[in-house]
Amino acid sequence: MASSSRHDVVLVRYPFSDLSGAKVRPAVVVSASHPSADLLLTPLTSRTTGLFPGEFVLAEWAQSGLHVATAVKRGVYTIHSSLVAKKVGMLRPADGKQLDQALRAWLGI
């Protein structure tokens, strides 16, 4: 993928922990544009119950390019941009604002 912007919803090829394979999963780009090939991501999941503090279900998941109700999971991961399979959409402003608030709470900033 050539470039990604903050709040892009992307599909990422996540390797299994034993490196025997990989699975494509959705995530949100949380890093600002920068000259590095690395991206900071927050994972997404279709499991919308039993969420931890700061995790939340996207209010406008369909408008963001997702096919099922989707929750933001607590976590920030660094990946090389070559692991992005494709962009599927972008968070709507209200969901982006809630994600930004969650990141500040998770990181204590």
Secondary structure, DSSP 4 states (H G I P E B T S, - for coil): -----TTEEEEEEEEPTTSS-EEEEEEEE-SPP-SSSEEEEEEEES--SSPPTT-EE-TTTGGGT-SS--EEPS--EEEEGGGEEEEEEE--HHHHHHHHHHHHHHHT-
